[in-house]
Amino acid sequence: MSVIVHDDMPIDQALRMLWREAIRENIPDEYEKRRYRIKPTTERHLIKKEFAKQKRRRRSATRKLRLKGKGV
């Protein structure tokens, strides 16, 4: 990651360029990820929780379609 700052460039603009570059390289997310240790089981639970949420949404959508008479 590198940002070229010229002599006549305002500091605000240089900082904004640096922040954009950091976001492009995904540095804030990596920092948050490494800031606290997350146990592997917790990570698996989060993944299963997201999957269950998607499953609930799909099933409720199919139920609504069946009530309308358009689904299978």
Backbone bond lengths (Angstrom), bond angles and torsions (degrees), N, CA, C in turn:
res aa  C-N    CA-C-N  psi(-1)  N-CA   C-N-CA  omega(-1)  CA-C   N-CA-C  phi
1 M - - - 1.443 - - 1.517 107.57 -
2 S 1.322 115.96 126.86 1.461 119.15 178.85 1.521 109.34 -147.79
3 V 1.316 114.09 142.43 1.455 121.27 177.01 1.517 106.97 -129.66
4 I 1.312 116.97 128.12 1.458 121.26 179.12 1.518 108.13 -92.39
5 V 1.331 115.65 121.71 1.462 121.83 -179.58 1.520 107.60 -110.47
6 H 1.329 116.17 127.08 1.461 121.55 179.24 1.520 109.75 -91.72
7 D 1.329 115.72 164.08 1.467 120.85 -176.65 1.525 112.47 -63.77
8 D 1.324 117.28 -38.17 1.463 120.33 -175.53 1.533 113.17 -90.68
9 M 1.340 117.43 6.84 1.462 121.29 -177.24 1.531 110.63 -83.99
10 P 1.347 117.55 133.11 1.470 120.12 176.45 1.533 110.95 -64.39
11 I 1.318 116.12 148.94 1.463 121.27 -177.64 1.525 111.18 -64.58
12 D 1.337 117.08 -34.23 1.466 120.44 179.12 1.529 111.23 -61.60
13 Q 1.309 115.56 -43.47 1.458 119.98 -179.64 1.527 110.61 -65.75
14 A 1.328 117.13 -40.60 1.467 120.73 179.39 1.523 110.68 -64.56
15 L 1.328 117.57 -41.68 1.462 121.00 178.59 1.521 111.27 -65.41
16 R 1.329 116.11 -38.73 1.461 120.41 178.56 1.537 110.34 -63.97
17 M 1.343 115.75 -40.78 1.464 119.77 177.37 1.531 110.62 -63.54
18 L 1.328 116.57 -40.67 1.460 121.04 179.43 1.523 110.80 -64.34
19 W 1.335 116.01 -42.14 1.463 120.12 -179.75 1.526 111.16 -65.21
20 R 1.334 116.67 -41.83 1.465 120.58 177.73 1.526 111.05 -60.62
21 E 1.330 115.13 -42.49 1.466 119.64 179.24 1.526 110.96 -64.53
22 A 1.330 116.78 -38.65 1.468 120.90 178.81 1.522 110.25 -64.68
23 I 1.317 117.45 -41.59 1.463 121.20 179.06 1.528 109.89 -66.43
24 R 1.321 116.61 -40.12 1.458 120.69 179.01 1.529 111.43 -60.77
25 E 1.321 116.40 -35.71 1.472 121.32 -179.85 1.523 111.79 -88.89
26 N 1.328 117.66 1.79 1.466 123.21 176.07 1.534 112.79 65.62
27 I 1.309 117.32 32.88 1.467 121.51 -177.05 1.527 112.59 -70.94
28 P 1.349 120.84 -43.73 1.479 118.76 -179.70 1.525 113.19 -60.44
29 D 1.329 117.46 -39.49 1.467 120.20 179.39 1.520 111.33 -67.66
30 E 1.329 116.54 -40.40 1.471 120.25 178.09 1.524 110.48 -63.54
31 Y 1.325 116.33 -39.61 1.465 120.34 179.40 1.524 110.41 -62.85
32 E 1.328 116.90 -45.51 1.464 120.69 179.01 1.526 110.79 -62.46
33 K 1.335 116.26 -38.68 1.453 120.69 -178.89 1.529 111.11 -64.91
34 R 1.325 116.43 -38.96 1.463 120.66 -176.13 1.520 112.99 -91.12
35 R 1.312 117.65 -6.93 1.461 120.87 -176.83 1.521 111.24 -66.22
36 Y 1.312 115.86 -44.22 1.457 121.31 179.11 1.522 108.57 -121.79
37 R 1.299 115.53 143.46 1.460 119.75 178.44 1.522 108.86 -79.86
38 I 1.307 115.79 128.88 1.458 121.25 176.95 1.522 107.11 -108.82
39 K 1.308 115.86 124.94 1.460 120.24 -179.38 1.529 109.58 -67.44
40 P 1.329 117.19 148.89 1.471 120.21 -179.26 1.527 113.06 -59.07
41 T 1.343 117.10 -36.41 1.464 118.60 -179.66 1.521 110.77 -67.14
42 T 1.326 117.02 -37.12 1.467 120.29 178.08 1.520 110.08 -63.22
43 E 1.314 115.53 -41.33 1.460 119.84 178.86 1.530 111.01 -63.29
44 R 1.337 116.15 -42.54 1.471 119.91 177.78 1.522 110.74 -63.13
45 H 1.337 116.70 -40.03 1.461 119.94 179.48 1.522 110.69 -62.66
46 L 1.334 116.91 -40.70 1.464 120.01 178.84 1.529 111.06 -63.26
47 I 1.323 116.40 -40.53 1.468 120.34 179.32 1.522 110.39 -64.83
48 K 1.341 116.62 -44.67 1.464 120.38 178.94 1.522 111.18 -64.21
49 K 1.333 116.40 -36.50 1.461 121.29 179.53 1.530 110.29 -63.46
50 E 1.337 116.88 -44.07 1.462 120.94 177.87 1.530 110.96 -63.29
51 F 1.324 116.52 -42.15 1.462 120.40 179.59 1.523 110.72 -63.18
52 A 1.338 116.65 -41.73 1.462 120.57 179.46 1.527 110.61 -63.96
53 K 1.335 116.16 -36.61 1.463 120.64 178.82 1.531 110.50 -63.92
54 Q 1.333 116.42 -44.21 1.461 120.58 177.93 1.523 110.83 -62.79
55 K 1.326 115.31 -41.30 1.460 120.91 -179.37 1.528 110.64 -62.54
56 R 1.343 116.23 -44.03 1.469 120.54 178.07 1.519 111.14 -60.29
57 R 1.335 116.51 -43.47 1.462 120.40 179.74 1.521 111.34 -61.67
58 R 1.334 116.08 -46.46 1.464 119.75 -179.67 1.516 111.65 -61.39
59 R 1.324 115.58 -45.00 1.467 118.99 -177.74 1.519 111.57 -66.42
60 S 1.334 116.93 -39.48 1.465 118.28 179.46 1.529 110.30 -67.75
61 A 1.336 116.86 -34.97 1.464 120.04 178.11 1.522 110.66 -65.68
62 T 1.334 117.54 -42.20 1.467 119.42 179.05 1.522 110.59 -67.71
63 R 1.328 117.14 -36.23 1.475 119.66 176.81 1.523 110.80 -62.39
64 K 1.327 116.67 -42.29 1.465 120.21 179.39 1.525 110.95 -63.67
65 L 1.341 116.26 -39.90 1.464 119.49 178.24 1.522 111.37 -65.67
66 R 1.322 117.07 -39.17 1.468 120.25 178.99 1.518 111.07 -64.37
67 L 1.334 116.41 -37.45 1.464 119.49 178.43 1.526 111.01 -64.85
68 K 1.334 116.10 -33.94 1.462 119.74 178.76 1.525 111.71 -79.25
69 G 1.332 117.08 -13.93 1.455 120.69 179.34 1.507 114.00 86.87
70 K 1.330 117.46 14.93 1.460 120.18 -177.76 1.521 112.57 -103.79
71 G 1.309 117.35 -16.16 1.463 120.58 -175.59 1.508 113.11 -88.89
72 V 1.292 114.45 -175.68 1.469 121.38 -179.19 1.501 109.99 -80.48
